[in-house]
Every structure is written in C-alpha cells, then in structure tokens.
Amino acid sequence: MPLPASQQTGRENAPNRPKLVPFRGVAMPDIFLEGWEEVEEFRAFPDDLIIATYPKAGTTWVQEMVDAIIHGGEIERCRRDILQRRVPFLEFKMSEEPRQVSYGRWDQHVLGWWEQRERIPLLYLLYEDIKEDPGREVRKIARFLGRELPPRALAAIVDHTSFEAMKENPACNYSSVAPHIFDASISPFMRKGEVGDWKNHFTVAQNEAFDARCAEWMADSDLSFRTEL
C-alpha cells in the first residue's frame, strides 16, 4: 500500500530507491518489512547488545567500534565478513503518529531512549562526542561492555574506525550492497563524516525554523546537543 499523497516526499518512485510504505504509523522502507514476523518473535538474551540509532547518526561507526572492542582490537577479525552480517540490523523503532519520514520523528527517538537511561542498562552516545575524541568514547563503550583495552588495542581500534579508514573499507562501507537497495553512484554511503555541515545546506531562515522547532521539542528535557565543534 503506497503512502497517501500528503505524506509523499517526491522521491518514492525514484529509480534504485526502496519505496516507503506506512507501517504502524511510521513510513518504513519496504525492504525492511520483509520477514517482519521474525522481528515480532525476537526475544533478546540478557547479554545481548542493541545499538539503537536514528538513521545517519553514526550507526555504522558504533557498530564497527563494538565489533572491534569485542575482539580486543584484533582488527583482522573485523574483516571476517561485511558489517551487516557481523552486527545484524533489527528494525523496530515505532511511533504512534503517521509521519512522512522513515523511522518516525527524530525527537521521539532521542528523547524516548534518554528517558529510559535510568531504567535499563543504557549507554547514551553522541556523534559529536565521538568525533571530538574517539579514543575517549571507545573507552566508554568498552567499559559499558565490561572490557579492558590495553593502549595498543585502543590505538588500533581508533585507527581502524577513523572516517578515512572506514570509507575505504569494503567490510563496512556498504559497497557490496545491491544498487536497488543503495546506489553508491548517486552518493557514497559514507559522505563527509563532519560536524556542522548543515551550514552548507541550510539557509538562515531554515536554520532559525529548525532551532525553534528543536527548542519546542526539547523544552521539557535536560538532553542537549552540539551542532558544531
């Protein structure tokens, strides 16, 4: 069932792009709904780790870091397979209201997890913090996982998960993904890896409108974000 015209973005029928379809109030790429009954039946073990992110917010970065930490900084073991098989995806972010963007609203995602941080074992990471000091954040992830990293292993992980290294790494840059799912000839999966690139895309009016909306969304929360370093 296609999205109603009011929720179309104008790109749903573009070549080599998965279609967005409404699913429980959220527009989702149709390829993520194949075999959804397996997602419904999924039950986590107590020691399972779930990496929950909004799209294009450092998901691949943290996945690769976690895999490298679990293997003690033995980088060759991180090349054993492509990332999507080493750290499989489980798409399950839901929302109560229909939206025209995939995965639901950004504020509902970030605030939903922030509000759970005192109730469940949860490590809340920010893209800007990782960009600012990747070594510090790798150590933070390792502590959360109960792992000790000697200096040599830490340095190896930081080097292996640098933007430059990951962009050239076929095990995690999604260059093996079929073009009908992701067409890298249109745009590479890993684009710039910068903080503050919004300045090259937003007009002054757009930025003011975005800031006003974010202030409205975040008014009752102590969660804050940086938009530049």
N, C-alpha and C positions, 0 to 999 in steps of 0.2 A: 504494500500500500504506500503510495508516494506521499510526501509531506503536502499539507494544504498550501495553496499559493501564497498565503500570508506568511508562511514560515520558510519559503524558498529563499535561498541566498543567491540564486542565479548561476551556481556552479555545479548543481546536482547532476546535470546531464553532460558535463564536460567530459571529453574523452579521457580514458585512463584514470577516472576518479570514482571511487566507490560511491554508491547512492546513499543519501541519508534517508532513513525511514523512522517513523515515530515508534518508540518502544517505551511503554510505561511512563509517558510524559517527557521523554528525552529523545532528541534526534540522535540516532546512532548510525554509524556506517554499517551497511547491510552485511559486510563480510564478518563483522564481529558477532553477528547473531546466529551464524551457522553453528549448529550443535549446542544451542544455548541450554538445552536440558542438562548438559554435563556441568555447566556453571551453576545451575539451580541445585544440583545434587552435591556440589563440592562441600566438603567439610574439612576444615584445617586441623592439622595436628597441633598440639601445644607449642612445639618448637618451630612451626612454620613461620616464615618471614614474608610479610606482604609489603611491597613497595607501592604506595598509593600516591599518584601524582596527577595533576591536571596536565593535559597534553602540551607538549613542547615546553616543559618546565624543568628539564634535567632528568627525565626518566632514564634514558639510556646511560647517562653519566653515572647515576647512582647504581643502576643495575651492574655495570661493569666494575665499579668500585667494590660492591658487595661480593661479587664473584671472586675478585682478586683477593679480598680480605679473607674470605672463607678458605682460599687455597694458600694462605700465608704468604702472599706476594710472589708465588711461583708463577710468573707471567705466562710461561709456555702452556700451563694447564688452562689458561683463559683462552687459548687459541684452539682448544679441542673441538669447538663447534661454534656455530653462529649464536649470537646472544639470545635470540628469541627462542632457542631451544635450551640454552643454559639457564635462562631466567624466563620461564614462560609467562605469557600475558594471561590475566584473568580479568576480563572487562565486566565490572559490576557496579559502577557509580550510577546511582539513580537519583531522581528528583521528583517532586510532587507536581510540578507545573510544566506545561509544554513550552519548549524554547526552540529557537531556530538554530542554535549552535550544538555541536556534538557534545555529549557528556554532561549537559546541564550547565548552570551558571558557575562561573569561577568562584564567586564569593561563597556560594553554598558549599562548594568543595573545600576550600581552605578553612572556612570557619567551622564546618562540620567536624573535620579532623582536629582542629585546635581545641574545640570544646571537649573532645574525648581524651586529651592528653593526661588528665589526672585519673582516668578510669581504667585505662588499659596500658600495657607496656608500649609506649609510642615514642619514637624519636622524630621530632619535627625539624626538618632541614629547609634551608632557604638557598635558592640558586645563587643569590648574591654573596652569601657567606662562603659557599664552596668556591666561587670564582675568586673571592678576595684572598682566601688562604686554604687551598685544597688539602694541604697536609694536616691542618687543624681539624678539618671536617672528616677526613679519612680516619684520624684517631678517634674522633667522636663516634663514628659509625662502628669502628672496631670495638670500642668499649661497650656500646649498646649490644653488640653481638657476643660479648664476653671473650673477645680475642685480644691477645697481646701481639703487637707488631714490633719487632726489633727495627732499629733505624734503617737498616739496609732494605728490609721488606717494605717499610713505609715509603722510602725514596723510590723504590721500583714501582709501587702502585701509583704514586703521584705522577711519575713519568709516563707510565702506561695509560693513565686516564686523562692525560692532558688533551685539550681540544685538538691540537695538531696531530697527535698520535692516533686518537680515535677516529678522526676524519679520514685517515688513510688506512685504517684497519678494517679489512673486509669481514672480520668476525663480528663487528658491531656497527658498521656504517650503513647497513641495510642495502648495500649494493647488490645483494643476491635476491632481493625481493622482486617478484614479478612486476613488470611495468603496469599491469592493470590494477595493481594494488597501490604501488608507489612508483611514479615515473620520475626517476632522478634526472632525466634530461630536461625536465621543466625546472626543477630546483633540487639541489642536493639535500639529503636528509639532514645533514649537519651543515648549517648555513654559515653563521659567524661566531656563535658562542660568546657574544658580548653582552655586557650590561649597559643599558642606556641607548640601544639602537632605535628605540621608539622616537628619538629626536629626529631621525632621518625619514620618518614616515608620518608622524602626527603633525597637523597644523597647530598653531597656538590655540585656536578655538576648540579643536578636538581634544587637546590635552587638558584644557580647562574643563570641558564637559566630562572627560574621563575622571579627573581628580574629584569633581563634585559628586559623581556617581559613587566612586570608591569611598569617599567620606561618608556618604549616606549608608552604604553597605556595612562599613566597619565601625559605625558610630558607637555601638554598644560592646565593642570588643577591645581588648588590650593588644591584639595582634597588629603588628605594623610591618611595613615592607620598605625597602630602599629601591629607588628606581634608577640610581646611578652610583658609581663608586668614585 
